[in-house]
């Protein structure tokens, strides 16, 4: 990747989010092709199009690419409207059963962007009060699931540590119903403290919004999504969309919110990830120091940014993912050894968690004649 390309991408990203004034933008047809492909890889097609649309005609991409970009941005707008409607429907459905709910991450984050329909959608994450047993029983009663499998190889919805995957809707929308607010940490000691805080915060902070669903407090979102970033980063990687989401959470937070979250970073096992993310936010989006949760760490931050640009979300685009199973497995394990310098104890507990899951799911995977490790529940 050319350094120039990366700087062009960051410039467009900052302009699309209204963080810098529109400047002259010089890019060749080849540059534009790379920028579009990278926007797609980073799940920022609609967001970055906001900057592209504001450029003078003489500085915009070639017409064929521009038309393609316009079409993709329009599709993203429509999908956001569809997911907002489905989020509102699910909120009403569970409310009628007397359950508190909150939309987590995706559609809740999208509301914070200058253009609320530009953020590329994923699935719908909805927290429903009641704990695992109560939520699973409710899903059965409503007919949203009929039976649960222990691993994905059984072809049934599964209940992981924190949520149930529902079968896709007729519009191909994937919904995860959370009975815990977060997948949390691998370290059981820090995770216990983190989960207790998150459960107390979400139970008392859900507020309705204009889109027809409820969202948790910014304070909750800052903590929950930081742990989400940490887990994604260690398991394979994160993308620039995570960075943009966190920027808007910080911009919409109060000093009291940031002080509360910062006070728990060490005890919740999130200090290293927070310091790395603060550096990335400053480097990419020029985040003010006043909005940071903690001092930035350039060593871990540069590491995080390299992986963001190389592998994107879950590291799907990383070079190691292009190899065969055995080599990919060995390179992923080598990556984890290196990550011990990033967060030693979280990586150790992550590996313990992995091998416990391998052993516990082995009988099911043998029965269904697949030993693929991709079916190991996270």
N, C-alpha and C positions, 0 to 999 in steps of 0.2 A: 504494500500500500504506500503510495506516495504521501509524504508529509503534507504536500499542497492539498491533496484530495481531502485529507482529514480536516485540515483547517477550513476548507470550503464547506464541508459538511457541518462543522460546528458553527460557522458563520450563518449559514442558512437556518440552522436549528435555533440559534439565538434570535434571529430576525423573525422567524415564524412565531416565536413565543413572546414577541414584543419586548425583548430584553435589550435590543440595540436598535438604533435608527437604521433605516434602509440605506445601504451603501451601493456604489457601483460594484457589479459582480461580473468578473471576467472568467468565462469558462468555455472550453472548446466542446465540440460534439462528443468527443471521447470522455472529457471530464463529466459532462452531463450524464452520459451512460453509466459511469461508475457511481455518480451521486444518486441516481435513481435506484440502481441495484442495491446500494448500501442502505438507502431509505427503506426499501422493501425488507432487506435482511434484518434491520433494526426495528421493524414494525413501526416506522415513523412516516410512512408514505403520505398519509393525510395531513399530519402536523407540518412536515417540511413543505408540502404543496402550498401551505399558507404563505410562505416566503416567496416561492416561485411565482405565484399568481400576482404578487405585488411588483415584480420586476418589470422594467420597461420591456416592450416587445423585442427590442434589439438585444437584450441580455438574457432572454428566456431560452429554454432548451429548443432543439429542432422541433418543428411542428408535429411530426409523427409521435415523438416521445412526449411532447406536451399534451397532445390529445389523449394518449394512453394514461398519463398522470391525472388528467382531469377526470377521466372515467373512473380510475381507481379511487380517487378522493371522494367522488360522488357515491360510490358503492359503500365506502366507509361511513359516510354520513347516514346513509340509509340503514346500515347495520346498527349504528348507534341508536337510532330511533327505535329499531326493532328490539334491541336488547333493553332499552329503557322501558318499553311497553311490557316486555316479559318480566322484567324486575318488578314493575308495579303490580302485575298480575299475581306473581308469587307472593308479594308482600300482602296483598288483599287476601289471598288464599290462606296463608298462615295466620293472619290477623283474625280471620273469622273463626279460627280454632283457639283463639285466645293466647297466641304466642307472640312474643316480641321478636322482631327480626331486624337485620341490618345488612345492606349490600356492602361487601368488602371489596377493596381494590378497584378493579376495572371501571365499572360505571360510576362508582363514587368518585374515583380520581378524575374521570373525564369531565365532571362538572367544574373542576377547578381550572381547566384550560381556557385560554381566551376564546377559542372556538370549541364549544362543548361537544361538537359532533365530529371533530377531526381526529381524536385519539383512536388508534386502531383497536378494534374490539378483540376480546378473547372469549373466555367463558364467563358465566355468571357465578359469583361466589356469594352465597347468602347465608348468614348466620341465623340460626333459629334456636331460641332458648329451649331448655329441657334436658340437656345432657344426651349422651349417646343412646341410652336405652329409650328415653322418652321420644327423641327425634326419630329414631328408627321405627318405633311403634307407630308414630304419627304418619310417617311416610307409607307404611304398610296400610294403615287405616284409610288413607286418601287414595290408595291404589297407584301411587307414584313409583313404588317398587313392589314386587311380589315376593322375591327372595334375594338373599345376598350371598355372594360367593366370597371365598377367602382370598383368591387371587384373580387377576384378570384373565387367566387362561381358561377359566370356567365359563366365560362368556356371559357372566351375570354382573349386575351392579355390585360394587364392593364398598365395604365400610373400612376406610383406613383409620389411622390414629385420630384424625380430626374431622373427616367429612365422608359423605356418601355421594358417589357419582350417580346421577340420575341418567336414564336412557335419553339420548338426544331427542329434542322436540321435533315436530314435523318440519320446522324451519331450520333444523340442524343446529339448534342452540344447545350447547353443553352447559349443564347446571351442576354445581357442587353445593350440596347442603351441608353447612358446617354445624356440628354440635359442639366443637371447640373452636374458639376464634382463630386459632393459628396452628400450623404444623410445629411451630416452635423450634427449639434447639435439639441437637443430638445429646448434648451433655445433660443428663437427667437432673443434676443439682441446680444448674442455672435455669433449666426449663421449668422446673417446678415453681420457682419464684416468678418467672415470666408469665406462665399460664395463669397463675393466681391473680396477678395484677391485671392481665388482659380481660379475664372473666369479670372481675369487679368493675373495670372501666366500661366495658361494652354494655353490661347490664344496666348501667345508670346513665348512659350518655347518648342513646339513640334518638335522633331527631328526624322528623319528616322533611322532605325537600320537594321542590316544585315538580320534579319528574315523577312523583307518585310513590316513591319508596323511602326507606329510612337509611340514614348513614350514621356511623359512629362518630365520636369526637375526633378532631384532628390529632389530639394527644394520643388517643388509641391508635389511630392510623400511622402516626410516626413510629410508634414502638412496634406495632404488628408488622408493618411493611419493612422495617429495618431487619427484623428477624427473618422475614421472607426473602429479602435480598441476600442475607447471609447464607441461608439454606440453598438458594439457587446458585449462588456463586461457588460454594463448596462442592455442590453436586455436579456442576458442569459449567456454569457461567450465567451471567446476566447480560441484558442488552441496554441500549441507551433509553429505551422506553421506561425502564425502572428508574433511571437517573432523572428523567423528565418528571415522572410521577412524584418523586421525592422532592424535587425542587418546588413543585406547586404546593405540596403539603407544608413545607417550611415557610413558603411565602404566605400561606393562609393561617399560620400558627401565631400564637401570642408568645411574648417573652416568658410568661408563666408556663405555657405548654412546653417550650423548649427546655426550660430549667427543670421541670418535673421529669421529662424523658432523660435528660442528661444525667440526672442524679442517680438513675438506675442502670446506666450502661454497663458498668463493671459487674454489678451483682447479677445482671441478666445475661452476661456473657456476650455482649454486643459491642464492646469498646473498640476492638480492632477493626471490625467491619464499619462502624460509624466513622472512625478517623479516616479510613480509606475512602469511603463514600464522600466525605466532606471535601477531600482533596479533588476527587473527580468532579464534583459539582462546581468547585471553583475553577478548575481547568476548562471544563466544557461550557458551563453556563454562567461563569463569573459570579457565583454566589457570594454575597456579602459576608464578611466574617461575623457580623452581628447576628446572622441567621443560623450560624453553625452550631451544632450540638456539642462539638468538642474540637480541639485543635486538629487540623488536617495532618495526616501522616503521608508524606510523599513516597516513602518506600512501598508501603502497602497500596497506596493510591495509584502509583504508576503501574503496579502489578495488576490491579483491578482493571484499569483502563486498557492495558494491553489485551487482557482476556475479553473485555467487552468488544473491542474492535476485531479480534481474531475469531472468536467463537460465537458471540451473541448469546441469546437466551438458551440456557442449558448446554451451551457449547456445541449446538447442533452443526455449526459451520466450521468447527475446529478441525485442523488437519487430522487429528487422531481419530475422528469419527469416520474418515474416508477409508480406513483400513479394515481388514478382516477381523473376525470376532476375537481371536486370540491376541493379535497385536493391539487391537483397540483396548481390550481388557488390561493388558500389561501397561499400556501407555497411560490409561486412566489411573492405575495404581501408582505409577511413577509420579503423576501429577499430584496425587494425594500426599506422597512423601514430601514433595516440594512444598505443598501447602501447610505442612507442619510449621514452617517458618512464618506463615501468616497467622494461624491460630492453632497452636499445638493441641490443646485439649479438645477442642471441638472436632478436629480431624480424627483424633484417637477414638472418641465416642461415636463418630460417624462410621468408622470401620467396624467397631464392635456391633453397632446396630445392623450394618449390612450383613455380617456373617450370621448373626442371630436370625435374620430374615431368610437367608439362604437355607439354613438348617430347618427352620420351622415350616417353610413352604415346600420342602423337597418332596414329601409324600404326594402332595397335590400335583406338583409338576410332573412327577413320574407317572401318576395315574392318567394325566392328560397328554403324556408323551412329549413333553417339552421341557428341556433343561435350561431354556433361555433365561438369563439373569435379568432381562428387561421386564419381566413380570413380577419382580420382587417389589412388594408394596413399600412405598416410602412413608 
